[in-house]
Amino acid sequence: MQAIELLFAVEDTFGISLPDEELNDTTFATAGSLWNVIAAQLPQGTGDVPAGQETA
């Protein structure tokens, strides 16, 4: 149930819809894996790493 609430919050916050094939345990396993799926749905460049936090 918490994953569904999180899904709705993410979709509302970012104005996106996660694809059905991404709605699985792997996506919600870590914050990083969830962010990767979210970032892939955002318009180009809006899911990038914040300035100053890039890795070489």
VENTABEL-V8706 format. One record per pair of residues at least 4 apart in sequence whose ideal C-beta (glycine too) atoms are under 7 Angstrom apart, sorted by the first residue. I is the first residue (numbers start at 1). GAP is how many residues later the second one is. Records with the same first field share a line. If there is no record, write none. Layout:
I->GAP  GAP
This chain:
1->4
2->4
3->4  25
4->4
5->4
6->4
7->4  11
8->4
9->4
10->4  28
11->5  6  7
14->24  28
16->22  25  26
18->4  5  19  23
22->5  15
23->4
25->4
26->7
27->6  7  10
28->6
29->4
30->4
31->4
32->4
33->4
34->4
35->4
36->4
38->4  9
39->8
42->4  5
49->4  5
